[in-house]
Amino acid sequence: MSVTVIGAGLAGCEAAWQLVKRGVPVTLIEQKPHAMSPAHHSPLFAELVCSNSLRSDRLQNAVGLLKEELRRLDSLILAAADKARVPAGGALAVDRDTFSGYITETLKHHPLVTIVYREVTEIPAAPSIIATGPLTSDALASAIAAMPEISTLNFYDAAAPIVTAESLDMSKVFRASRYGRGDDYLNCPMTREEYDAFVEALLSAETAPVHGFEEKKVFEGCMPVESMARRGHMVLAFGPLKPVGLPDPRTGKEPYAVVQLRQDDAAGTLYNLVGFQTRLKFPEQKRVFGLIPGLENAEFARYGVMHRNTFLNSPGILDDHFQMIARPGLYFAGQMTGVEGYVESAASGFVAGVSAAMQQLGRPLPAFTRQTAIGALAQYVAAENRNFQPMNVTFGIMEGWPEKVRGGKQARYEKIAQRALAQTDALGRMIGPSD
């Protein structure tokens, strides 16, 4: 029997891939390009709406571990990311078009994938996976909210602006990655006077109204830069503008503050402002961000935007396979389940896709345990939680190491990571395609 996957974002594409590689046909329904949300610009699948970074690639970082688990389990999203990689120090950042293009072409040309372009407005019959993401259309969101077992919550997400490399004043900018890990970032150093002036301008700048906006519902991981500034004059200097590990080679000293720019495309013609999610009006972005040394005449290829995100109050509604408890065979995946981040969304799509495939093939559902990063996310979504909020993967939600480890936190994380990868390899053998 074919499984319907609604939404060709990262989670939906990963789910579809895991189904078809196990021989289960998929009908993949995507509303783009006929209906585009305010945050989407490309007709391609798996569009990266906010940053082009999939964050740290180190095993001692939980998201780095999550990526390695997905690589070992033949994730389409990670295969695309590795092919589309652009320089980003210890992080995995990608050329957006190469990344999305690879995923789109892979699924379009797979013989078991049927692609339908239309908006879905009703809850589909099982077996199905709803992976329409945080920008689910109003009609489908209303249909989900009307299900007696479900209540939806909203928060808001913000994307950082992108500038052209040729418009930067490179006499004021230096190349370096934090702590000497290469030279993949452009860094705009600020004196105390420049930082003070920037913060004052940011606080007085005019913001674009967002319908139904409430400051308390902004997810901490995507906090607009102006919202951070309102929390205290030095918050930015200890956050995205921290100078630690970034000495200016012209002085040999760390600046008072530093704005980092990360390469956004393979050609190195576009850079995004790291940590600069915003809802400032477009003219205000040009004026205020133009106060950053090196960006005085910056050309904006894309201004920052803010948009509504929708997620489920998943505990008690979804199990640890992202399957709806009250409606077996109906799965949800992606950010709407309460996982936060590109890689986390892909991981939820992986779990839902594999689980739906096992179900269709009459094979037992795999056990995704908290000893793996993939399983820890699934367990977090399903576990009782009185104040459920979107969650990035962290070692804090994984099963800890049972013994004291010499060498501190990093040594302990290394042991947890190696245990997780051993379990991942065993899981891969268990859930592999049938012979």
C-alpha positions as CSV (number, residue, x, y, z in Angstrom):
1,M,0.0,0.0,0.0
2,S,1.2,3.5,-0.8
3,V,1.9,6.0,2.0
4,T,0.9,9.6,1.6
5,V,3.4,12.2,2.7
6,I,2.2,15.7,2.9
7,G,4.8,18.4,2.7
8,A,8.2,18.3,0.9
9,G,10.3,20.0,3.5
10,L,13.2,18.4,5.2
11,A,11.1,16.1,7.3
12,G,8.7,15.1,4.5
13,C,11.5,14.4,2.1
14,E,13.4,12.3,4.6
15,A,10.3,10.3,5.5
16,A,9.6,9.7,1.8
17,W,13.1,8.6,1.2
18,Q,13.1,6.1,4.1
19,L,9.8,4.6,2.8
20,V,10.8,4.1,-0.8
21,K,14.3,2.7,0.0
22,R,12.4,-0.1,1.8
23,G,10.1,-0.6,-1.2
24,V,7.1,1.2,0.0
25,P,5.5,3.5,-2.7
26,V,4.9,7.2,-1.7
27,T,2.6,9.9,-2.8
28,L,4.4,13.1,-1.9
29,I,2.0,16.1,-1.9
30,E,3.5,19.6,-1.9
31,Q,1.6,22.9,-2.2
32,K,4.6,24.8,-3.7
33,P,4.9,26.4,-6.2
34,H,1.1,26.9,-6.6
35,A,0.8,28.3,-3.0
36,M,3.8,29.9,-1.3
37,S,4.0,30.9,2.3
38,P,5.5,34.3,3.2
39,A,8.8,32.7,4.2
40,H,9.3,30.6,1.1
41,H,11.0,31.8,-2.1
42,S,12.0,28.7,-4.0
43,P,9.9,26.0,-5.8
44,L,12.5,23.3,-4.7
45,F,11.9,20.7,-2.0
46,A,13.6,21.0,1.4
47,E,14.0,24.8,1.2
48,L,16.1,26.2,3.9
49,V,14.0,29.2,5.1
50,C,16.2,30.7,7.8
51,S,20.0,30.0,8.2
52,N,22.0,27.9,5.7
53,S,23.8,26.2,8.7
54,L,23.0,22.8,10.0
55,R,25.2,23.7,13.0
56,S,28.2,21.9,14.6
57,D,29.7,18.8,12.9
58,R,31.6,17.7,16.0
59,L,30.7,14.5,17.8
60,Q,31.1,16.2,21.2
61,N,28.2,18.4,20.2
62,A,24.7,16.7,20.3
63,V,23.7,18.0,16.9
64,G,27.0,16.8,15.4
65,L,26.2,13.4,16.8
66,L,22.7,13.5,15.4
67,K,24.1,14.2,12.0
68,E,26.5,11.3,12.2
69,E,23.7,9.0,13.2
70,L,21.7,10.1,10.2
71,R,24.6,9.7,7.9
72,R,25.1,6.1,9.0
73,L,21.4,5.4,8.5
74,D,21.5,6.7,4.9
75,S,19.7,10.0,5.4
76,L,18.8,11.8,2.2
77,I,19.1,15.2,4.0
78,L,22.6,14.5,5.2
79,A,23.7,13.1,1.8
80,A,22.5,16.4,0.3
81,A,24.1,18.5,2.9
82,D,27.5,16.8,2.5
83,K,27.3,17.3,-1.3
84,A,26.3,21.0,-0.9
85,R,28.8,21.9,1.9
86,V,30.3,25.4,2.0
87,P,33.1,26.5,4.3
88,A,31.9,27.2,7.9
89,G,34.6,26.2,10.3
90,G,33.4,23.4,12.6
91,A,29.9,23.7,11.4
92,L,28.0,22.1,8.4
93,A,26.7,24.9,6.2
94,V,25.4,24.4,2.7
95,D,24.7,26.1,-0.6
96,R,20.9,26.4,-0.4
97,D,20.1,25.7,-4.1
98,T,22.6,22.8,-4.4
99,F,21.2,21.2,-1.3
100,S,17.5,21.6,-2.2
101,G,18.2,20.8,-5.9
102,Y,19.8,17.4,-5.0
103,I,16.9,16.4,-2.8
104,T,14.3,17.5,-5.4
105,E,15.9,15.6,-8.2
106,T,16.5,12.5,-6.2
107,L,12.8,12.2,-5.2
108,K,11.4,13.4,-8.6
109,H,13.3,10.6,-10.4
110,H,12.6,7.8,-8.0
111,P,10.2,5.2,-9.5
112,L,8.3,4.7,-6.3
113,V,7.6,8.4,-5.7
114,T,4.5,10.1,-7.2
115,I,4.5,13.8,-6.7
116,V,1.3,15.8,-6.5
117,Y,1.3,19.6,-6.4
118,R,-1.7,20.9,-4.5
119,E,-2.7,22.3,-1.1
120,V,-4.1,19.8,1.4
121,T,-7.0,21.1,3.5
122,E,-8.2,18.0,5.3
123,I,-6.7,15.3,7.4
124,P,-5.7,12.4,5.2
125,A,-6.7,8.8,5.7
126,A,-4.0,6.6,7.2
127,P,-1.3,5.5,6.3
128,S,-0.1,9.1,6.1
129,I,2.6,11.4,7.4
130,I,1.8,15.1,7.9
131,A,5.0,17.0,7.6
132,T,3.8,20.4,6.6
133,G,6.1,22.2,9.0
134,P,5.8,25.3,11.1
135,L,4.2,27.2,8.2
136,T,1.3,24.9,7.7
137,S,-1.5,26.5,5.7
138,D,-4.4,28.0,7.6
139,A,-6.9,25.5,6.2
140,L,-4.9,22.4,7.2
141,A,-3.9,23.9,10.5
142,S,-7.5,24.5,11.3
143,A,-8.3,20.9,10.3
144,I,-5.6,19.7,12.6
145,A,-6.7,21.9,15.5
146,A,-10.3,20.6,15.0
147,M,-9.2,17.0,15.7
148,P,-10.6,16.2,19.2
149,E,-7.2,14.8,20.3
150,I,-5.1,17.8,19.4
151,S,-4.5,21.4,20.4
152,T,-2.0,23.6,18.5
153,L,0.3,26.3,19.8
154,N,2.0,29.1,18.0
155,F,5.3,30.7,18.3
156,Y,7.3,33.0,15.9
157,D,10.4,32.4,13.9
158,A,12.8,34.9,12.3
159,A,15.2,34.7,9.4
160,A,18.5,36.6,9.2
161,P,19.3,39.0,6.3
162,I,21.8,38.1,3.5
163,V,24.2,40.5,2.0
164,T,26.4,40.4,-1.2
165,A,30.1,39.9,-0.6
166,E,31.1,42.5,-3.2
167,S,29.3,45.2,-1.3
168,L,31.3,44.7,1.9
169,D,34.1,47.0,2.9
170,M,36.9,44.4,3.3
171,S,39.3,47.0,4.8
172,K,37.3,46.8,8.0
173,V,36.6,43.0,7.9
174,F,38.8,40.1,8.8
175,R,38.6,36.4,8.0
176,A,38.7,33.9,10.9
177,S,36.8,31.2,12.7
178,R,36.5,31.2,16.4
179,Y,39.4,29.8,18.4
180,G,41.6,29.6,15.3
181,R,39.5,26.8,13.6
182,G,40.1,28.1,10.1
183,D,39.1,31.3,8.3
184,D,35.6,30.5,7.1
185,Y,33.8,33.5,8.6
186,L,33.9,37.2,7.8
187,N,34.2,39.2,11.0
188,C,33.2,42.8,11.6
189,P,34.9,44.1,14.7
190,M,33.3,46.8,16.8
191,T,34.7,49.2,19.3
192,R,32.8,50.0,22.5
193,E,31.5,53.3,21.0
194,E,30.4,51.5,17.8
195,Y,28.6,48.8,19.8
196,D,26.9,51.3,22.0
197,A,25.7,53.3,19.0
198,F,24.5,50.1,17.3
199,V,22.5,48.9,20.3
200,E,20.9,52.3,20.7
201,A,19.9,52.4,17.1
202,L,18.5,48.9,17.3
203,L,16.4,49.7,20.3
204,S,14.8,52.8,18.6
205,A,14.3,51.2,15.2
206,E,10.8,50.6,13.9
207,T,9.7,46.9,13.7
208,A,7.2,45.4,11.3
209,P,3.9,44.3,12.9
210,V,3.3,40.6,13.1
211,H,-0.3,39.6,13.4
212,G,-0.9,38.1,16.9
213,F,2.7,38.6,17.9
214,E,3.5,38.0,21.5
215,E,7.1,38.5,22.7
216,K,6.9,35.6,25.2
217,K,6.1,33.2,22.3
218,V,9.3,33.8,20.4
219,F,11.4,30.6,20.6
220,E,14.7,31.3,22.3
221,G,16.8,29.7,19.6
222,C,15.5,32.1,17.0
223,M,15.1,35.3,19.1
224,P,15.1,38.4,17.0
225,V,18.2,40.5,17.5
226,E,16.2,43.5,18.6
227,S,14.4,41.3,21.2
228,M,17.7,40.3,22.6
229,A,18.8,43.9,22.8
230,R,15.8,44.8,24.9
231,R,16.9,42.3,27.5
232,G,19.9,44.3,28.4
233,H,22.6,46.5,26.9
234,M,25.3,43.8,27.0
235,V,23.1,40.8,26.0
236,L,24.3,40.9,22.4
237,A,28.0,41.3,23.4
238,F,27.6,38.0,25.4
239,G,25.5,36.4,22.6
240,P,25.8,36.5,18.8
241,L,28.3,39.4,19.0
242,K,30.6,37.9,21.5
243,P,34.3,38.5,20.6
244,V,35.7,35.5,22.5
245,G,38.2,33.5,20.4
246,L,38.2,36.1,17.6
247,P,41.3,38.4,17.9
248,D,41.6,41.0,15.2
249,P,44.8,40.1,13.3
250,R,45.5,43.8,12.8
251,T,45.7,44.5,16.5
252,G,46.2,41.0,18.0
253,K,43.4,41.8,20.5
254,E,39.8,40.7,20.8
255,P,37.4,43.6,19.8
256,Y,34.7,44.8,22.1
257,A,32.1,43.0,20.0
258,V,32.1,41.1,16.6
259,V,29.4,40.6,14.0
260,Q,30.1,37.4,12.1
261,L,29.0,36.7,8.5
262,R,28.7,33.1,7.2
263,Q,29.0,32.1,3.6
264,D,25.6,31.4,2.2
265,D,26.3,30.0,-1.3
266,A,29.0,27.8,-2.9
267,A,30.4,30.6,-5.0
268,G,31.0,32.8,-1.9
269,T,29.0,35.7,-3.3
270,L,26.4,35.8,-0.5
271,Y,26.8,36.0,3.3
272,N,24.3,35.9,6.1
273,L,24.5,37.8,9.4
274,V,24.9,35.1,12.0
275,G,22.4,35.4,14.8
276,F,20.7,38.4,13.2
277,Q,17.1,37.1,12.9
278,T,14.9,40.2,12.9
279,R,11.5,41.8,12.4
280,L,12.8,45.3,11.7
281,K,11.2,47.0,8.8
282,F,13.3,46.7,5.6
283,P,14.5,50.3,5.5
284,E,15.4,50.1,9.2
285,Q,17.5,47.0,8.6
286,K,19.5,48.8,5.9
287,R,20.0,51.9,8.2
288,V,20.7,50.0,11.5
289,F,22.8,47.2,10.1
290,G,24.7,49.8,8.1
291,L,26.2,50.9,11.4
292,I,28.2,47.7,11.5
293,P,31.8,48.3,10.4
294,G,32.1,46.9,6.9
295,L,28.4,46.9,6.2
296,E,28.0,50.7,5.6
297,N,27.2,50.2,1.9
298,A,26.0,46.6,2.1
299,E,23.6,45.4,-0.6
300,F,20.9,43.2,0.9
301,A,20.1,40.1,-1.3
302,R,17.4,39.3,1.2
303,Y,16.1,41.2,4.2
304,G,15.3,39.4,7.5
305,V,11.7,38.4,8.0
306,M,9.6,37.0,10.8
307,H,6.8,34.5,10.5
308,R,4.4,32.4,12.5
309,N,5.3,28.8,13.4
310,T,2.8,26.2,14.6
311,F,3.5,23.2,16.6
312,L,1.6,20.5,18.4
313,N,1.3,19.9,22.1
314,S,2.7,16.5,21.3
315,P,3.0,14.7,24.7
316,G,0.0,12.4,25.0
317,I,-0.8,12.9,21.4
318,L,2.2,11.4,19.6
319,D,4.1,8.3,20.6
320,D,7.8,7.9,20.4
321,H,7.6,7.0,16.7
322,F,5.8,10.3,16.0
323,Q,2.6,8.3,15.4
324,M,-0.7,9.6,16.6
325,I,-1.7,7.5,19.6
326,A,-5.5,7.8,18.9
327,R,-5.1,7.2,15.2
328,P,-2.6,4.4,14.3
329,G,-1.1,4.9,10.9
330,L,-1.3,8.7,11.0
331,Y,2.1,10.2,11.7
332,F,3.4,13.8,12.1
333,A,7.0,14.9,11.4
334,G,9.1,18.0,11.4
335,Q,9.0,21.2,13.4
336,M,5.2,21.0,14.0
337,T,5.9,18.1,16.4
338,G,8.0,20.2,18.7
339,V,11.5,19.4,17.4
340,E,13.4,22.5,16.6
341,G,16.1,22.8,13.9
342,Y,16.8,21.5,10.4
343,V,18.6,18.4,11.5
344,E,16.1,17.6,14.2
345,S,13.3,17.9,11.7
346,A,15.0,15.5,9.3
347,A,15.5,13.1,12.3
348,S,11.8,13.1,13.0
349,G,11.1,12.5,9.4
350,F,13.5,9.6,9.5
351,V,11.7,8.0,12.5
352,A,8.2,8.5,11.0
353,G,9.3,7.2,7.6
354,V,11.0,4.1,8.9
355,S,8.2,3.4,11.3
356,A,5.5,3.8,8.6
357,A,7.5,1.5,6.3
358,M,7.9,-1.2,9.0
359,Q,4.2,-1.0,9.6
360,Q,3.4,-1.5,5.9
361,L,5.8,-4.3,5.6
362,G,4.4,-6.1,8.6
363,R,7.7,-5.8,10.5
364,P,8.0,-4.8,14.2
365,L,8.5,-1.1,14.9
366,P,12.1,-0.4,15.9
367,A,13.0,0.8,19.4
368,F,14.5,4.3,19.2
369,T,16.1,4.7,22.7
370,R,17.5,7.6,24.6
371,Q,20.9,6.2,24.1
372,T,20.8,7.7,20.6
373,A,20.2,11.3,19.7
374,I,17.5,10.3,17.2
375,G,15.7,8.3,19.9
376,A,16.1,11.0,22.5
377,L,14.3,13.5,20.3
378,A,11.4,11.0,19.8
379,Q,11.3,10.3,23.5
380,Y,11.2,14.0,24.3
381,V,8.3,14.6,22.1
382,A,6.3,11.7,23.5
383,A,7.2,12.2,27.2
384,E,5.0,13.9,29.7
385,N,5.9,17.6,29.8
386,R,3.9,20.2,31.7
387,N,5.4,23.1,29.7
388,F,6.1,21.6,26.3
389,Q,8.2,23.9,24.1
390,P,10.2,23.3,20.9
391,M,13.5,21.5,21.6
392,N,16.8,21.3,19.9
393,V,18.8,18.1,20.4
394,T,21.1,18.3,23.5
395,F,23.0,15.7,25.5
396,G,20.6,16.7,28.3
397,I,17.7,14.7,26.8
398,M,19.9,11.7,26.1
399,E,20.6,8.9,28.6
400,G,23.6,9.9,30.6
401,W,26.8,7.9,31.1
402,P,26.4,5.7,34.2
403,E,29.9,6.2,35.6
404,K,32.2,9.1,36.4
405,V,34.5,10.0,33.5
406,R,37.9,11.5,33.9
407,G,38.6,14.4,31.6
408,G,35.4,16.4,32.2
409,K,32.3,17.0,30.2
410,Q,33.8,16.6,26.7
411,A,35.2,13.2,27.6
412,R,31.8,12.2,28.9
413,Y,30.1,13.4,25.8
414,E,32.6,11.4,23.7
415,K,31.7,8.2,25.5
416,I,27.9,8.9,25.1
417,A,28.5,9.6,21.4
418,Q,30.5,6.4,20.8
419,R,27.8,4.4,22.6
420,A,25.1,6.1,20.4
421,L,27.0,5.3,17.2
422,A,27.4,1.6,18.2
423,Q,23.6,1.5,18.8
424,T,23.0,3.3,15.5
425,D,25.0,0.8,13.5
426,A,23.0,-2.0,15.2
427,L,19.7,-0.2,14.4
428,G,20.7,0.2,10.8
429,R,21.2,-3.6,10.4
430,M,17.8,-4.1,12.1
431,I,15.7,-1.7,10.0
432,G,17.5,-2.2,6.6
433,P,15.6,-3.0,3.5
434,S,14.2,-6.6,3.3
435,D,16.2,-9.0,1.1
